[in-house]
Amino acid sequence: MSQERLYKVLLAPRMTEKSVAATESANQYVFKVA
């Protein structure tokens, strides 16, 4: 997948309690997608 396509698919990071917990414990990131 090209870099340009990724910018169109990934819209924004999701900052919820569940996503913050995943980031801290498992080094995972959650994004809002198109």
Backbone as JSON, one array per atom type, in Angstrom:
{
  "sequence": "MSQERLYKVLLAPRMTEKSVAATESANQYVFKVA",
  "N": [[0.86, -1.17, 0.0], [0.62, 2.17, -0.88], [2.19, 5.17, 0.4], [0.68, 7.49, 0.05], [-1.9, 6.47, -0.23], [-2.3, 5.43, 2.34], [-2.55, 7.79, 3.83], [-5.04, 8.62, 3.0], [-6.72, 6.64, 3.95], [-6.29, 6.32, 6.76], [-7.7, 8.34, 9.06], [-7.69, 9.69, 11.59], [-6.23, 9.57, 14.89], [-7.65, 7.43, 17.42], [-8.77, 8.31, 20.52], [-9.65, 6.88, 23.14], [-10.65, 5.49, 26.3], [-10.2, 2.75, 26.21], [-8.48, 2.5, 23.97], [-6.25, 3.94, 24.83], [-5.4, 2.33, 26.94], [-4.63, 0.06, 25.49], [-2.5, 1.11, 24.04], [-0.68, 1.73, 26.07], [-0.23, -0.78, 27.33], [0.3, -2.76, 25.35], [1.66, -1.57, 23.29], [0.17, -0.76, 21.03], [-1.68, 0.94, 18.47], [-4.6, 2.88, 17.75], [-6.72, 3.81, 15.15], [-9.01, 6.0, 13.45], [-10.69, 5.05, 10.58], [-11.29, 5.37, 7.01]],
  "CA": [[0.0, 0.0, 0.0], [1.45, 3.36, -0.99], [2.12, 6.14, 1.49], [-0.43, 8.39, -0.26], [-3.14, 5.73, 0.07], [-2.44, 5.36, 3.8], [-3.04, 9.08, 4.32], [-6.47, 8.73, 2.7], [-7.44, 5.63, 4.72], [-6.19, 6.64, 8.18], [-8.21, 9.7, 9.21], [-7.3, 10.32, 12.85], [-6.08, 8.63, 16.0], [-8.8, 7.28, 18.33], [-8.33, 8.46, 21.9], [-10.66, 6.45, 24.1], [-10.05, 4.82, 27.45], [-9.76, 1.43, 25.77], [-7.32, 2.63, 23.08], [-5.11, 4.37, 25.65], [-4.95, 1.14, 27.65], [-3.93, -0.79, 24.51], [-1.24, 1.77, 23.73], [0.23, 1.61, 27.21], [0.11, -2.16, 27.71], [0.75, -3.63, 24.25], [2.29, -0.76, 22.25], [-0.72, -0.78, 19.87], [-2.3, 2.23, 18.18], [-5.94, 2.76, 17.21], [-7.02, 4.92, 14.25], [-10.29, 6.1, 12.74], [-10.4, 4.78, 9.17], [-12.32, 5.75, 6.05]],
  "C": [[0.9, 1.23, 0.0], [1.22, 4.32, 0.18], [0.93, 7.09, 1.28], [-1.77, 7.74, 0.08], [-3.37, 5.63, 1.58], [-2.99, 6.66, 4.37], [-4.53, 9.27, 4.04], [-7.3, 7.77, 3.55], [-7.45, 5.96, 6.2], [-6.57, 8.1, 8.39], [-7.69, 10.39, 10.46], [-7.05, 9.25, 13.9], [-7.33, 8.6, 16.86], [-8.28, 7.36, 19.75], [-9.5, 8.15, 22.82], [-9.94, 5.76, 25.25], [-9.48, 3.46, 27.05], [-8.52, 1.52, 24.87], [-6.08, 3.09, 23.83], [-4.54, 3.19, 26.42], [-4.16, 0.21, 26.72], [-2.58, -0.2, 24.16], [-0.23, 1.57, 24.85], [0.68, 0.17, 27.46], [0.73, -2.97, 26.57], [1.4, -2.87, 23.11], [1.5, -0.83, 20.93], [-1.34, 0.6, 19.7], [-3.63, 2.0, 17.49], [-6.23, 4.01, 16.38], [-8.45, 4.85, 13.75], [-9.96, 5.94, 11.26], [-11.58, 5.16, 8.29], [-13.18, 4.56, 5.67]]
}
